Amino acid sequence: MVSAFPRDDDDEIVLANGSVGVKAGSELEGSAYNPMGNPGVEHWKASSISQSGFAAQDNIFFAAVEMTRMPMVVTDPRQPDNPIVFTNGAFLDLTGYSPDEVLGRNCRFLQGRDTDRATVEEVRTALAQHKAVAVDLLNYRKDGSSFWNGLFIGPVFDKDGALLYFFASQLDITTRRVNEITLTQAQKMEAIGQLTAGLAHDFNNLLQVAIGNQEIALRSLANPDLTGKMLAKSQAALQKATKLTQQLLAFARKQRLEPRLVNLNNQIMAFSEILASTLGEQVELRLDLRPGLPECSLDPHQFEVAVLNALLNARDAMPTGGTITIGTSVLRDKEKIGAHRLLGDQYVVVCVSDTGQGMSRDVMARATEPFFTTKGPGTGLGLAMVHGFVEQSHGRLELDSELGKGTQVRMIFPVADQAQGGPNEQDGAQAVRDGRAEDVAAKRVLVVDDNADVREMAAAFLSSLGYETVEAESGEAALVVLEATTVDLVFSDVIMPGGMNGLQLIDTVRRRYPGVATLAATGYAENALERPASAPDLQILPKPFKLHDLADMVSKLTQ
């Protein structure tokens, strides 16, 4: 007779000498490490028995339980608080407790300060549902030392399906966990080393161009044409440095984004001609866009940059030419969403496929690392930037590639769950004419920045437009200035060391001096978008900002 205990329709039942078991069938019952090296097929995840209790302890199976080095425990959920009713010697060796200190207690006595509560809740939920569960859990020995426990728990029923016991096996996996953490840290340090080395190399070259051209310009002031030419080259080098920092911020997921509701099909179509011309005559660009694509909330400009970077990578993988396809699709199927390790209900997938050389597994594993490149010339920031942008947009980047068979780059974005308008775009202020703004003589601007060079540059520029300026090197210093001086606008950097950042300063200014306009500048996303409650309409300039943008904004806010 097959036991009536709970099971799924596709479970495989095993009869063995009066006991009934349910095979695991390659199903993981949690997120734990599996000592078998695979999800397991033949071992049981649940069982039923015809005789309960521990009276029969003179057989080979009981001897095996006591001889094994794997700690084992049985608890009785029929008793209050599901206490331990049996433990083998290996469990006592692992935890350092004696039988009298263990029997009759709930297993939670092994938990401690750093035990993950979410994992404990996962175990509780499985037990409440009479299901098997496997987790990695930080436990504590009697002497207070911690160990990582590879824990498996399975239910044991009687022949009528009533729950009798929970069986638990344990494994000290501390060494494995420590090795994983050490490896992860080593990989992080390697990536940081690559990042700093590549950054130093590229910035040194850019600074060399800027400094060298400025030095030439200073030596040739008597020749205006040459001076202008050298200053233009210096400015171009600094613009490249700006682009490099934007790529780095995207990789670090700290780039300031301006998300809007976007139909990605329309976005791709709008610049497809530019993309085709960029790829050259040897590369054929094909579009396979799914009609009726739902909208996503993301920064459309940075999306275009991400697609362009993916296309340029694909082009470079096809030195003799080939085909690149940009496809879009909708991901709704729950199983497929789960296979991609996603949590939402609906996603838009943008796929860039090429017929190029493909990548080996080793290269593909490092493809999104900063400054990692196999192309010779190049920064190695293309896919790193794409990865950073997609992650910052709450999506996922996936790569599929095989040598000789091309590469697929998939950008997966969540569908916008409700209509979200982007930042209100207002008409610009009156243009700056002849290098000076009109009617600004009576306006006073307080410039706040901890970097003296940036602060003095901004103040000097505003002064050249006719504004009266005062300066402060911190939020606290700015408040002191405001107590003694009347100003029309406070222009502050967001990130400043010390006790008060720019957003806190602006919040204080809005509350104490409601008639004073405020303007912020930053290159970081999180701080820039977390506007204070007193200033939901706060205007923010992205660093590095154009001086004419600063002039327009100050003019608009002080009118």
N, C-alpha and C positions, 0 to 999 in steps of 0.2 A: 504493500500500500504506500502511495506517495503522500508525504506529509502535506498538510493544508496551510503551512506557514506562508506569509506574503512573498510573492516573487513576480517578476515581469514575465510577459507571455513568451519572450524569446530566450528565457533562461534555460540552461541545460541542467537537468537534474541527475544526480549520481546516487545510487544505492550502495551502501558499504556496511555489511555486518550489523544491520539494525539501525544505522544512522543514514540520514538523507542529507545531501549537500547540494549547493548551487555553485556551479563553476563560475569563476570570475569572467571568463569569456573575453579577455583583452580589454575589460573596462576598468579604468582607473577610478577608485572611489574617493578621490581627493587630489591634492596637489603634492603629495609626498614623493620623496625619492623611493624608487622600488629596488630592493637589493637584488632582484632577479635580472635587472637590466632591461626589462620589458614589462608591459602592463600585466602579463600573466594570463594564462588560459586555464590551466588545470587546477590551480589551487582554489579552495572554496572561499566564497565571500559570505556565506550564511549556511546554517545547518540546522537539522532537528535531530533529537535523540529520543530513544524510547525509555531511558532510565535517567533520572536526574540525580544529583548528589555526587559525593566523592568517596563513597564507601569502597568501591572496587579499585584499589590502588596497587594490586599485586599482578599487574599485567605489563606487557612490553611497552604499551603506549604510555602508561604513566611513567615508567622508567625512562623512556625517551624524553618526556617533558622535563624530568628532573635532571637528565644528563646534558641536555642541550645548553649551549652557551647563549641562546637567545632568550631574553627575559619574557616571561608570560604571566598573565594575570587573568582571573575570572571574577566578574562582578555579578551581583544579584539584584536586578532592577525590581524584583518583587518586594524587597525590603526597603525601608525608608532610606533615601539618599543614595541608593544604588551602591552599597559598600563592596569592598573587595572580600571575596570569600575563599579565594585560592591564589597562591603565588608560588612560582618555582624559585629555586635557589639563585638562578641567574638574575632575577629581578632584584633580589636582596643584595647581590654583589654589585649590581649597577647603581642602586640608590643609596646603599650604606645603612638601610634600616633593618631591624630585626622583625621576625614574623609578628610579634605582639604589637609592634608599632605600626603595622600595615593592615592586618586583618581587621575588618569592621569599619574601615575608613573609606571615604570617597577618594578617588584618585586625584582630586584637585589639590591635595596637600603637596603634590609635586610641583605645582605652579608657583611662580614668584613674580618679582617686580617687573621683569622685562618679558614675561610671557605674553605673546600676542593675543589680545582679547578677541579679535576677529576670528582667529584660528580656533580658539576655545568655543566660540559661538558656532562655528562650522561643525565641530564635534557634537555639541549639544543638539543641534538641529537634526543631525543624522541619527543620533540615539533616540530622539523623540519620534522619529519616523521609522524606527526599527530597521535602519539600513546600515550597511558597512561604510566605513570611512577610513581614509589614510591621509595623514598630515605629518608635516615636520613641525615639532613643537619644542620650544625651549623649556626644559624642566630643571629642577634643582634637587641635588642630593641632600642627605641629612646634614653634611658638613657645610652646606651653603653654596658649594660650587655648582656651576650650571653645566648642563650638557644638552646637546640637540638630540631629540628623541624622534626617530623614525617610527611613528606610531600607526599600527593597524588595529581596528576594532571591528568585530563582526558579531551579529546576533545569533543566538542559539535558541531554537524553539522546541516545544514538545510536538508529538505527532498530530495534535489537534490545532497547531498553529499558535499556541500561547507562548509568549516570550518567557524564557527561563533565565538565560544568562547573556552577558556580553563577554566574549573572549577578546583579549588584547595581547598582541605581541609587540615588542619594542626592539629598537636597535640604536645603539649609540653612534650617531652619524656626525659627531662634532668635528672630527678630522676633515670629513668631506666638506662640511659647511665652511670651516675655516679656510680650506684650500680654495673654495669657490670665491670667498670674499677676497682672499689674497690675490687670486688671478684677476678678479674684476678690478681691484685697485691697481694692479700692475698694468692692466690694459688702459685704465684711465690715465695713469702717469705717462705711459707711452704716447697716448693721444695728446696729452698736454705738452709733452716734449716736442712732438711734431708740430703742434700748433705754435708754440713759442719760437721754435727754430725757423719755421716758415714765415711767421709774422715778422720776426726780426730781419730776415733776409729781404723780404719784399719792402718793408718800411725803410730799411737802410737805403735801398736803391731809390725809392721815391724821395726820401729826404735828401739824398745826394743830388738828385735832379733839381729839387726846389732850392736847396741852399746854394748849389753851384750857379744856377741861373740868377738868383738874387745877388750873389756876389759880383757876377758879371755886370748886372744892371747898375749896381752901386759904382762900379768902376767906369761906367759909360754914361753917366748922367748928361754929359755934354752931347751925346748922340741920342736924341729922343727915340728915333726909330729902333735902334738896337736895344735901348732900355725897355721899350714896350714889348719887343719880341721876346726878350729874356723873361720879363715878368709874366707874359702869357704862357710860356713854357712852364714856369714855376707854378702858376695857377693850375695848369693842366695836370701836373704831377700830384698836386694836392687833391684835385678832384678824384684821381685814381686812388689815392689813399682813403678818401671818403668812401668810395665804392668798396674797397677792401674791408673797411670797418663795418659797412652794412652787411657784407657777406658773413663776417665773423659774428655779428649780432644775430643774424638769421640762424647760423649754426648753433649759437648759444641759446636760441629761442628768446632773445631779449630785444629783438628789433621791434620798433614801434609800428604796429599795424593799424590800418584804418578799415575795419571790416564793413562790408555792405552786402546786401542781398544781391547775389550774382547768378545769372544763368550761365553756366560754364560753356555750353554750346555757343551761345552768342559771343562770349568772351574770346573763344578760340577762333570763331569765324571772323571776328573783327580785325584780328591781326595775322590771319593765315597767309595773306599775300606777303607781308613783311617776313614771316617765317620762311616761306618758300624761297624768297630772294636771298635770305641769309644763308640758307643751306647750300646754295649753288646749283649749277646745272646738272651735276652728276647724281644728285640725290632727288628722288621723286617723293613728294609729300602727299600722303593720302589721308583723307578725313573719313572716319566711320563714326558719326555722331548719332546717338540714340535720340529720336524725337521725344518731345514732352519731358525733357529732363527737369526735375525739381530744382529749386534754387538752393544755393548754399550761402552761408554767411562767412565771407573771407575778404581779404584785401585784394581787389582785382589787379592792381599794378604788380604786387608781389607774386600773384598767381601767374601772370604773364612772364615774369622773370624766371619763375620756377620751371615753367614749360619750356622756355627758351634754353635754359641750362640743360634740361633733359635732352632737348633736340640737338644741341651742340655736342653733347657727349655721344649721342647716337651717330651724328655725322662723322665725328672723329674716329668712330669705330669702323667706318666704311671708307677707307682711303681711296678705293677705286670706284666708289659710288654704290648705290643701293636704294632701298625703299624704307621710308619711315612712315608709320601709321599712327595717327592720333585718334584714339577711340574713346567713347564715353559710354557708360552703362549705369544702371541702377542696381544696387545690391539691397534686396529685401528679404531673401530667404534666411531664416533664423539659423539654420545649420551652417550655411556658407558664412554668415556674419560671425558665428562662433568659431569657424575654422580660421578666420582672419584675426581672432582674438580681439574682437570688437564688442562693445557693450550696447550700442544704440540700436534703433529699430530700422533705420533706412540710411543708405549712404550713396553718394555719387562717386563713381570710379573713373578716373582719367588715366588712360593707359597709353604710353609712348613705346611703340615696338619698332625694332630695327632688324635688318637682315645682315648685320655686321659680324664682326669676329667673335663676339661673345666674350664671356669672362670665365676664368677658372673659379672654383669654389673659394680658394684663398683670396683671390682678387675681389670677388663679390663680397666677401665678409668684411673687407676693409674699404669698400667703395665709398661709403659715406663719412669716412674719417677725414678730418681737415688736413689739407695739403698732401693727401695721398693721391698720386697720379701715376699712370703708366704711359702718359702721352708725351713725355719730354717737356716741351714748353707748356706752361699752364700753371695755375695756382693750386689746382687740386681742391678747390672750394665749391665746384659746381654742384655735385650731388650732396655735399655737406650742407650747402645753403638750401637745396630743395628739401632735404630731410628736416632741417630746422624749421622752415616755413610750414611744412605740412603738419609737423607735431605741434607747432604753436597755434595752428588753425584747428586743433583738436582732431586731427586726422591721423593717417598712418601711411608711411611710405614702404613699399615692398619691391624687391628686385627679384627677377627670375632670369637666369642666363646660363648658357652652356657654350663651351668653346665650339666655334664653327656654326652655331645655330642662332646667333643673335641674342638680343637682350630685351626684356620688358621692364619698364619702370611704371609702377602703378601708384598713383596718388589717390588715396581714399579719403573723401571728405564727408562729414555728417551733413545730412539734409537739414536746412533751417527749420526748426520746429514751429516757428511763428514769424509773422511779418516783423522784420526788424529793420528800421530805417537806419541808414548810416549817419554819420555826423552831418549836421546841418551845414550846407555849403552856402555861405553868404557872399554877396558881391564884395570884391576887394575895395579897400579904401581909395580915396583920391590918389592918383599916381603921383610919385615924386617927380617934380619937374626941375630940370637943371641941377640935380643933386641936392635940392633943398625942398622940404615940405612947406606948404603954405599955412599961415596962421598958427605957428607953433611957438612963437616967441614967449608966450606966457605959460607954456606947459613945462612941468618939471617931472622928470622920470628918475626913479630910484632903481639903479642897476645892482642886482645882488648875485654874486657868483664867488665861490671860494677860489677859483682860478684867476689870479690877478691879470694875466694876459688877456683872457677872454673878457673879463669885466671891463678892463681899460679900453679894449677894442670896441666893445659895444657902446660904451659911454662916449668915446671919441667920435664914433660914427653918428650917434644921435645928436651930439653937440654940433657936428658939422651941418646937420639939418636944421639947426636953430633951437633945439630943445635945451633946457637947462637940466643938467644931470648931477646926481649925487650917487655915491657908491657905498656898498657895504659888502664885507667878505663872508657874512654868515647871516642866518635868519635872526639870531639874537641881536647882532649888530644892526640889522635893518630895523628892528623894532625900536632900538634906541634912536636911530635917525628919525623915525616917524614921530616919536614923542616930541622932537625939537623942530621938525621941518614939515611943512605942508607939501605934499606931492600929488600929482595927478594920476600917476601910474607906477606900479611896482612890477618890474621885469625881473624874474628870478629863475635861476637854475633849479632843477628838481633835486638832483643828487648832490648833497653837500654834507661833509663830515660834521660831526658834532651832534648836539641834542635836537636840532630842529632842521628838517629838510624843507625844500621849497614848497611842497604842498601844505605842510603844516604852517609855514609862514603865510601863505596865501589864505588859508583858512582863518588864521588869526586876523589878518588885514581885513578880510571881508566882514568879520564880526565886529571889529573895533572901529574900522574906518569904512563904512558902507559906501561912501562917495568916491573912494579910490579905486580906479580900474586896476586889474591884475592881468599879467601875462606870464606864461612859463615856457621854459625850453628844456628839452631832454632828448636823449637818444634811446631811452629804454622804454619798453612796452608797458610793463606792469605798473610802474609808478606813474607813467604818463596817463594811463587810462583810468586809474583809480582816483578820479577827481573827488575833492572833499565835498561833503554834503552842502556846505555853504556856497560852493562854486561849481554847480553842475554844468554851467555854460563856459567853464574856463577854457580859453584858447591856449593851445600848446604848439610851440614851434619845434619841429624835429631838428636836432643837431646832427651835422653842422648846418646852420640855416643860412640862406642867402640874405645879404644885407638889405636888398630891396624888399624881401618878404618881411623883415623886421620893421622897416620903415612903413610899409603898408599897414601892418597890424597895429603898430603904435599910433599911427595917424587915425585909424578907425576907432580905436578904443579911447582916445583922448578927445574925440570930437564931441 
